[in-house]
Amino acid sequence: MTFTFRPLDPLKDAELLHSWVTHPKAAYWMMQDARLEDVERAYMEIAADEHHHALLGLSDGVPAFLMERYDPAHRELVGLYEPRPGDVGMHFLTPATDRPVHGFTRSVITAVMAHLFEDPAVARVVVEPDVSNKAVHALNAVVGFVPEREIQKPEKKALLSFCTREQFLAAGVAA
């Protein structure tokens, strides 16, 4: 599967995003009760933030998943670990579907990681999924993430994990 990326448009894409983030399968996104306006506002804030960016992953030009990239020295993980130069934080969300495609989510996380490492300034990707999100821990391991420790964030207990460019390449999933 080949994906392309484009910046998320908080107003034009809000309805689609709202359907994704409020679905029961997106519980770890923590926007289950969000109204359309809440989603617009949240992504307008991201669009205005120099340290946080939201992108849509496209398959044949059609939105297929959401990806967020952030600077962990300024967002999400401030004070929870010692950031290194070249660290970038990442979130991704694949929407629920009635017709799952085998390997889709694995293809998505692989494409997200490859996209992040296209930036030569990125040396290491940092993630902080909920400790109980076993499915994402397994996906993270496939692309080379190594868990470091559990951390307590305001909204969840998270598993702080890292993946260097070398670990991603060694995982053998990059195209």
C-alpha positions in Angstrom: 0.0 0.0 0.0 1.3 3.4 -0.9 0.2 6.5 1.0 0.7 10.2 0.5 0.3 12.9 3.2 -1.3 16.3 3.3 -1.8 18.9 6.0 -5.1 18.4 7.8 -7.6 21.3 7.2 -9.3 21.7 10.6 -12.5 23.0 9.1 -12.8 21.1 5.8 -11.8 17.8 7.4 -13.6 18.2 10.8 -16.7 16.2 9.9 -14.6 13.2 8.7 -12.3 13.5 11.7 -15.3 13.7 14.1 -16.6 10.4 12.7 -13.2 8.8 13.3 -12.4 10.1 16.8 -15.8 9.6 18.3 -16.1 5.9 17.1 -16.0 3.4 20.0 -12.9 1.8 18.4 -11.0 5.1 18.8 -11.4 5.1 22.6 -7.7 5.6 23.2 -8.0 8.9 21.2 -10.0 10.2 24.2 -12.5 12.2 22.1 -15.5 9.9 22.4 -17.9 12.6 23.5 -16.5 15.4 21.3 -18.9 17.5 19.3 -18.0 18.6 15.8 -17.1 22.0 17.2 -14.8 20.4 19.8 -12.9 18.6 17.0 -12.7 21.7 14.9 -11.3 23.7 17.9 -8.8 21.0 18.9 -7.4 20.8 15.3 -7.4 24.6 14.9 -5.2 24.7 18.0 -2.9 22.2 16.4 -2.8 24.1 13.1 -1.8 27.2 15.0 0.9 25.4 17.0 4.5 25.5 15.7 5.3 22.4 17.7 2.4 20.2 16.7 1.2 19.2 13.2 -1.7 17.1 12.0 -1.6 15.3 8.6 -4.0 13.1 6.8 -2.7 10.0 5.2 -4.2 9.4 1.8 -4.7 6.2 -0.2 -5.4 7.0 -3.9 -6.2 10.6 -2.8 -8.8 9.5 -0.3 -8.3 10.2 3.5 -7.3 6.9 5.1 -5.8 7.8 8.5 -4.7 10.6 10.8 -1.1 11.3 11.8 0.1 13.8 14.3 3.7 14.9 14.7 4.9 17.0 17.7 8.0 18.3 19.4 8.2 16.4 22.7 10.4 19.1 24.2 7.4 21.4 23.9 4.3 19.3 23.8 2.9 16.1 25.4 6.0 14.9 27.2 7.4 18.1 28.8 9.0 17.2 32.1 8.3 13.5 31.7 11.6 12.5 30.0 14.8 14.1 28.8 14.3 14.9 25.1 17.3 14.6 22.7 18.0 16.7 19.6 16.2 15.0 16.7 13.4 13.6 18.8 9.9 13.8 17.3 6.6 12.6 18.9 4.0 10.8 16.9 0.3 9.7 17.1 -1.7 7.9 14.5 -5.3 6.9 14.1 -6.7 4.4 11.6 -10.5 4.8 11.4 -12.9 2.0 12.2 -14.2 0.2 9.1 -16.8 -2.4 8.3 -14.4 -3.9 5.7 -11.0 -4.4 7.4 -8.0 -4.9 5.1 -5.5 -7.3 6.4 -2.2 -5.5 7.2 -3.7 -2.0 6.7 -2.7 -0.7 10.2 0.8 -2.2 9.9 1.1 -0.5 6.5 0.0 2.8 8.0 2.4 2.8 10.9 5.2 1.8 8.5 4.3 4.7 6.2 4.1 7.1 9.1 7.5 6.1 10.4 9.1 6.3 6.9 7.5 9.8 6.5 8.9 11.0 9.8 12.4 9.7 8.9 12.3 11.4 5.5 13.2 14.5 7.6 17.0 14.2 8.1 16.7 16.1 11.4 14.6 13.3 12.9 16.8 10.8 14.7 14.3 9.1 17.0 10.5 8.8 17.2 8.9 9.0 20.6 5.4 7.5 21.4 3.4 7.4 24.6 0.4 5.1 24.1 -1.9 4.0 26.9 -0.3 1.1 28.8 -3.4 -1.0 28.2 -3.4 -0.5 24.4 -1.8 -3.9 23.7 -2.6 -3.7 19.9 -0.6 -0.6 19.4 2.3 -1.9 21.5 2.5 -4.9 19.2 2.4 -2.6 16.1 5.1 -0.4 17.6 7.3 -3.4 18.2 6.9 -4.4 14.5 8.4 -1.1 13.3 11.2 -1.1 15.8 10.0 0.7 19.0 11.5 -0.3 22.3 9.5 0.4 25.4 11.5 2.4 28.0 9.2 2.8 31.0 5.7 3.6 32.1 5.0 7.3 32.8 2.0 9.1 34.3 0.5 11.7 32.0 -2.4 13.9 33.2 -4.9 11.9 31.1 -3.4 8.3 31.2 -0.7 6.0 32.3 1.5 5.7 29.2 4.2 3.4 27.9 7.1 5.7 26.8 8.8 4.0 23.8 11.5 5.0 21.4 12.5 4.1 17.8 15.7 5.3 16.2 16.2 5.5 12.5 18.5 2.5 12.8 15.9 0.4 14.8 13.3 1.2 12.1 15.6 0.1 9.3 16.6 -3.0 11.2 12.9 -3.9 11.7 12.9 -4.6 7.9 9.5 -3.1 7.3 10.6 0.1 5.4 9.8 0.0 1.7 
